[in-house]
Amino acid sequence: MTSQAGSTRRDFLRQSGVAGLGLAGMQVLGTGHASATTNAATTAKRYEYVFTDGLATVFDIVNNFRKVGTISLGAATTRIQGIAFAAPTGRLFVTYGGPPANPPNHGFVLCYDLVRRKVVWREPAPTGTGVGSAEVTPDGRKLFQPAGSNQTADPTWHVLDTATGHAIGAITGVGGRPHDTVVGLDGSKVYMGAISLNYLTVGNTSTDAILLRVGPFGVGGPAGGGGVKPFTVNGRQTRTFVNVNGLLGFEVGDLTTGRSIFRVDLQDSGFHWNVNARGPSHGVSLSPDETEVWVNDQPNNRVHVFDVRGVKASPPTAPVLRASIRLRGTLQGKTSQGEAREGWLQHTLDGRYVFVGDAGDVISTATRKTVTKLGPLSNSKFCMEIDWNAAGQPVATSTRIGLGHVI
């Protein structure tokens, strides 16, 4: 499914390398009104949205990450599991568990119109299951919502009509404990990671059929390891970079052959941890120009930077460690909301900064240093960039995942 919206997004990225967001729906903390254009040279506003219970806090990326406003998502919007945004429609989607009194395996999906400043719909997850990290197609028409990673063995991704929140299909048999979702830049494929499966599953967004399984991942790791955690894909959808259970580092998968081609274990570079099947890297982001992969290191409280330019070569060559950055914030312990800190990583669309979820660090990719800390990001792994044009319309988004944009 190559949509007009997907083409518009690709054309815009070719011209500018940035994406759009607006001020609609915010409680504005300063004076004046933000503006932006779709031309990189004149883009006025680019914002980072950080989501915590019931709230999105908005920071101005260009102006020293100044806090510019908040958006109320409602008191019930707690235990957030995923966020997604469709620039063509201006609609934000939040998957969440709700108040603790709700059954732990139940979940909800919220649709919020950022342009019109209102909730469009709020629906329970299909079949009463939990929710994982969902993603929307670039044209804004379909939302792929995993059944939930914490409590359910249901191997299903529900397909929701974004106009109503109602289920219009499903991709079944993916793998137990559905976790994370990515939709490729052209909107034709959806990538699904399940914690209980050591393969990444690729689906067709038009037919909801499974096309390919990529892996196995975790081979040679500890017993019980290998399930897919956070992952990303490149712009041409030929490579994937995957965090897996039981690995300090990441693996590289070939999306054309379905094979795992490289395993990068940071223990080989002298970074150690108490090996078990659960951790310890939860966060991987590919730079927009696809030259670097950044990966979290929870036990050593670091982010590592790898040169991955050779990964797409023929024959491919392995990633090379270039930098290890000690965080100013922490990936240890629990957030103020009582959640275990795992981390997350997301590049800005111009590639100049990386946001570290659960630690709060904003790192310059040029200097490899933390330039500031965002308070809400110290207690959240849910963030993304959205930029707006001068007419107050959103024009693009980074999505929650730091994807490659070489097309």
C-alpha positions in Angstrom: 0.0 0.0 0.0 1.9 3.0 -1.3 -0.3 5.9 -0.4 -0.3 9.5 -1.5 0.3 10.5 2.1 3.3 8.1 2.1 4.7 9.8 -1.0 4.2 13.2 0.4 6.1 12.2 3.5 9.0 10.8 1.4 9.1 13.9 -0.8 9.2 16.2 2.3 12.0 14.2 3.9 14.0 14.3 0.7 13.7 18.1 0.7 14.2 18.9 4.4 15.1 15.9 6.5 12.7 17.0 9.2 9.1 16.4 10.2 6.1 18.4 11.4 4.2 19.2 14.5 1.8 21.8 15.8 0.8 23.7 18.9 -2.9 22.8 18.6 -4.2 21.3 21.8 -1.5 22.7 24.0 -1.8 24.8 27.1 0.7 27.5 25.8 3.1 28.6 28.5 4.6 31.5 26.7 3.3 34.3 24.6 2.8 34.3 20.8 1.9 31.4 18.5 4.3 28.9 17.0 4.7 28.6 13.2 6.6 26.4 10.8 6.9 25.6 7.2 7.7 22.5 5.3 11.0 24.0 4.0 14.0 23.1 6.2 15.5 26.6 5.9 12.4 28.3 7.2 10.8 25.8 9.5 9.8 27.8 12.6 8.9 25.1 15.1 10.0 21.5 15.7 8.7 20.0 18.9 9.5 17.0 21.0 6.5 15.4 22.8 7.1 13.4 26.0 4.2 11.4 27.4 3.6 10.6 31.0 0.4 9.5 32.8 -2.4 11.7 31.5 -0.1 14.3 29.9 2.0 15.2 27.0 4.7 17.8 27.7 6.0 19.7 24.6 9.6 21.0 24.1 10.9 23.3 21.4 13.8 21.4 19.8 15.2 24.5 18.1 15.1 26.8 21.0 17.2 25.0 23.6 14.5 22.4 24.3 12.4 25.1 26.1 9.2 23.7 27.6 6.4 25.4 25.6 3.2 23.7 26.8 1.3 20.6 27.9 -1.6 18.6 26.5 -4.1 16.9 28.8 -5.0 13.4 27.7 -7.3 12.7 30.6 -6.7 11.3 34.1 -7.5 7.7 33.0 -4.7 7.7 30.4 -2.2 5.9 32.6 0.2 3.0 32.2 1.0 4.1 28.6 2.3 1.4 26.3 2.6 3.1 23.0 2.2 6.3 21.0 1.8 7.0 17.3 1.0 10.0 15.1 -0.3 10.5 11.6 0.7 13.9 10.1 -1.8 13.9 7.2 -4.8 13.6 9.7 -3.2 15.4 12.7 -4.3 12.5 14.9 -2.4 11.1 17.9 -2.9 7.5 19.1 -2.1 6.4 22.6 -2.3 2.8 23.8 -2.6 2.5 27.6 -3.6 0.2 30.4 -5.6 2.6 32.4 -5.9 2.9 36.2 -4.4 0.1 38.2 -7.9 -1.0 39.3 -8.5 -2.2 35.7 -7.7 -5.9 35.0 -3.9 -6.1 34.1 -4.6 -7.7 30.8 -7.0 -5.1 29.6 -6.2 -2.0 27.7 -7.5 1.0 25.7 -6.7 3.1 22.7 -7.1 6.9 22.6 -7.4 9.0 19.4 -6.7 12.7 20.0 -6.9 15.4 17.2 -4.0 17.7 17.8 -5.3 20.2 15.2 -8.8 20.5 16.6 -7.8 20.1 20.2 -10.2 17.3 21.2 -10.5 13.6 21.9 -11.9 11.9 18.8 -12.6 8.5 20.4 -11.4 6.3 23.3 -12.1 2.6 22.9 -11.2 -0.6 24.8 -8.8 -2.9 23.1 -10.5 -5.5 20.9 -11.4 -8.8 22.6 -10.5 -7.3 26.0 -6.8 -8.0 25.7 -4.0 -5.8 26.7 -2.1 -3.3 24.5 1.5 -3.0 23.3 3.2 -0.3 21.3 1.1 0.4 18.2 1.9 2.2 14.9 -0.2 3.9 12.3 0.2 3.8 8.5 1.7 7.0 7.0 -1.7 7.9 5.4 -3.3 7.7 8.9 -5.9 5.1 8.0 -4.9 2.0 9.8 -3.5 1.4 13.3 -1.7 -1.9 14.1 -2.2 -2.6 17.8 -0.4 -5.5 19.5 -2.5 -7.5 21.9 -0.1 -6.7 24.8 3.4 -7.8 25.9 3.0 -8.2 29.7 0.1 -10.5 30.4 -1.1 -12.2 27.2 0.1 -15.1 25.1 -2.3 -13.9 22.4 -0.1 -13.8 19.2 -2.3 -11.1 17.5 -1.9 -7.6 16.1 -5.4 -6.0 15.8 -6.0 -3.7 12.8 -8.1 -0.7 13.8 -9.9 1.8 11.6 -8.5 5.1 12.8 -11.7 6.9 12.0 -13.7 4.9 14.6 -11.2 2.8 16.7 -13.1 -0.4 15.7 -11.3 -3.5 14.6 -11.4 -4.1 10.9 -8.9 -7.0 10.8 -6.1 -8.9 12.5 -2.8 -10.4 11.9 -2.8 -13.7 13.9 -0.1 -16.2 14.8 2.7 -13.7 15.1 4.0 -14.7 18.5 3.2 -14.5 22.2 3.5 -11.3 24.2 3.2 -8.9 21.3 5.5 -5.9 22.0 6.6 -3.3 19.4 5.4 -2.2 16.0 7.0 -0.4 13.1 5.4 0.6 9.8 7.9 1.2 6.9 8.2 4.7 5.3 6.2 3.7 2.2 3.4 2.2 4.3 3.4 -1.1 2.5 4.8 -3.3 5.4 4.3 -3.6 9.1 7.0 -5.1 11.3 6.0 -6.9 14.5 8.1 -7.9 17.4 6.9 -10.4 20.1 8.8 -11.1 23.3 8.1 -14.8 23.1 9.3 -15.2 19.6 12.9 -15.0 18.4 11.8 -13.8 14.9 10.7 -10.4 13.7 7.5 -10.8 11.7 6.8 -8.8 8.5 3.2 -8.2 7.4 1.4 -6.6 4.4 -0.5 -3.5 5.5 -3.1 -4.0 2.7 -3.9 -7.6 3.1 -2.9 -8.1 6.8 -1.1 -11.3 5.7 2.3 -12.4 7.1 5.0 -12.1 4.4 8.2 -13.1 6.1 9.9 -14.0 9.4 13.3 -12.7 10.0 15.8 -14.5 12.3 16.3 -16.4 14.4 17.7 -13.9 16.9 19.4 -14.8 20.2 21.3 -17.8 18.9 24.3 -18.4 21.2 22.8 -16.3 24.0 21.5 -17.4 27.4 18.7 -19.9 27.8 15.3 -18.1 27.3 16.9 -15.3 25.3 16.1 -14.2 21.8 12.7 -12.7 22.0 12.3 -9.4 20.1 12.4 -6.2 22.1 12.8 -2.7 20.5 13.9 -2.6 16.9 14.2 -0.3 13.9 14.4 -0.6 10.1 16.1 1.4 7.4 14.3 3.5 4.8 14.5 1.0 2.0 13.4 -1.8 4.3 16.4 -4.1 3.6 17.9 -4.1 7.2 16.6 -4.3 10.7 18.4 -3.6 14.0 17.0 -5.6 16.9 17.3 -5.6 20.7 16.7 -9.1 22.0 16.3 -10.7 25.4 19.6 -11.8 26.9 21.8 -9.6 24.8 23.8 -6.5 25.8 23.8 -5.0 22.3 21.8 -5.8 19.2 21.5 -8.0 16.1 21.2 -7.1 12.5 18.6 -8.8 10.2 18.4 -9.0 6.4 14.9 -8.1 5.5 15.4 -9.4 1.9 16.6 -12.9 2.9 15.0 -13.3 6.3 18.3 -14.1 8.0 20.1 -12.7 11.0 23.5 -11.6 9.7 25.3 -10.0 12.6 25.2 -10.3 16.4 26.9 -7.4 18.3 27.6 -8.3 22.0 29.0 -5.4 24.0 30.6 -7.9 26.4 33.1 -8.5 23.7 34.1 -4.8 24.1 34.5 -5.0 27.8 31.0 -3.9 29.0 29.7 -6.5 31.5 26.5 -7.4 33.2 24.9 -10.1 35.3 23.6 -12.3 32.5 19.9 -13.2 32.5 17.3 -13.6 29.8 15.4 -10.3 30.4 17.7 -7.4 29.6 19.7 -5.5 29.2 19.5 -3.3 26.0 16.1 -1.8 25.6 16.4 1.0 23.0 17.9 1.1 19.5 17.8 4.0 17.0 19.1 4.3 13.5 20.3 7.8 12.4 18.2 9.3 9.6 21.2 9.1 7.3 21.7 5.5 8.3 25.3 5.8 9.2 25.0 5.1 12.9 23.0 2.9 15.3 22.7 4.0 18.9 21.9 1.3 21.5 21.1 1.5 25.2 23.2 -0.2 27.9 21.1 -0.3 31.1 23.5 -2.1 33.5 26.4 0.3 32.6 24.2 3.4 32.3 25.5 4.2 28.9 24.5 4.7 25.2 26.8 3.1 22.6 27.3 4.4 19.0 28.1 2.1 16.1 29.1 2.8 12.6 26.8 0.7 10.4 27.6 2.0 6.9 29.0 -1.4 6.0 25.9 -3.3 6.9 24.2 -2.5 3.6 27.3 -3.3 1.5 27.7 -6.5 -0.6 28.9 -8.5 1.1 27.9 -6.7 4.3 30.4 -5.9 7.0 29.8 -5.8 10.8 28.9 -2.7 12.8 31.9 -1.0 14.4 31.8 0.6 17.9 32.7 4.3 17.7 31.7 5.8 21.1 30.3 4.9 24.5 28.5 7.7 26.3 28.0 7.8 30.0 24.5 9.2 30.8 23.8 12.1 33.0 20.5 10.6 34.0 20.0 7.0 35.1 18.5 3.8 33.7 18.6 2.2 37.1 15.7 1.7 39.5 12.2 2.8 39.0 10.5 5.9 37.6 8.3 8.2 39.8 5.4 6.3 38.4 6.7 3.0 39.8 7.8 1.5 36.4 11.2 -0.2 36.0 13.6 2.0 34.0 14.4 0.2 30.7 15.2 3.1 28.4 14.4 4.1 24.9 16.2 5.9 22.1 14.9 8.3 19.3 16.8 10.5 16.9 15.5 13.9 15.8 14.6 13.9 12.1 17.7 16.1 11.3 19.9 13.6 13.2 21.4 16.2 15.5 20.0 14.9 18.8 19.1 11.6 20.5 16.6 11.4 23.3 17.1 8.8 26.0 13.9 7.6 27.5 13.8 6.9 31.3 17.1 8.7 31.8 16.1 12.1 30.4 19.3 12.9 28.5 19.3 14.8 25.2 22.6 14.0 23.5 24.2 15.9 20.7 25.2 13.5 18.0 28.1 15.8 16.9 29.8 16.1 20.3 28.5 12.8 21.9 27.6 14.8 25.0 24.4 15.4 26.9 23.3 18.9 26.2 20.3 19.0 28.6 18.0 16.8 30.6 14.2 16.8 30.2 12.4 16.1 33.5 9.4 14.2 32.1 11.7 12.1 29.9 13.4 10.9 33.1 10.1 9.2 33.9 9.0 8.0 30.5 10.1 6.0 27.5 7.4 7.5 25.2 8.5 10.4 23.1 8.6 11.6 19.4 9.1 14.6 17.3 6.3 16.4 15.5 6.7 19.6 13.5 4.2 22.1 12.2 4.0 24.5 9.3 3.0 28.2 9.3 -0.6 27.4 8.8 -0.8 25.4 12.0 -0.9 22.0 10.3 1.4 19.1 11.2 3.7 18.0 8.4 5.7 15.0 9.6 6.8 13.0 12.6 9.8 11.0 13.7 7.5 8.3 15.1 8.4 6.7 18.4 11.1 4.6 16.7 14.3 6.2 15.3 13.9 5.0 11.7 16.3 5.4 8.8 15.3 7.8 6.1 17.5 6.9 3.1 15.2 6.2 0.3 
